[in-house]
Amino acid sequence: MLPVRAILAMKVVASATILLLLVAYIQSCISRQEEENAGQGRLQGGQKEQQPRVTKRVWFDIVIGEKEVGRIEIGLFGDIVPETAENFYQLALKPAGQGYKGSKFHRVI
């Protein structure tokens, strides 16, 4: 029977090997994705791919304390996701307390 230290050492080596293989796999996935992104936007024959059209724009004026610090402008793609874009647009138009205006949020999903 192997001593406990030898078994522990084998487990550490096995875990390290698995970790290295995982890192190598992730790096290959990233490289593949970068290659795909480099070729993105081109169709056969060198024609440019059409980008989705922004159909409506909404914005959030950002205030920290009492200081206005900027504006986040959001383009909505109504041709791609019409219901979601319209719902978001309508919520952005509502008065304070009924939509986004005056609300506190820490993230936008």
Buried (B, 14 or more C-beta within 10 A) or exposed (E): EEEEEEEEEEEEEEEEEEEEEEEEEEEEEEEEEEEEEEEEEEEEEEEEEEEEEBBBEBEBEEEEEEEEEEEEEBEBBBEEEEEEBBEBBEBBEEEEEEBBBEEEEEEEE
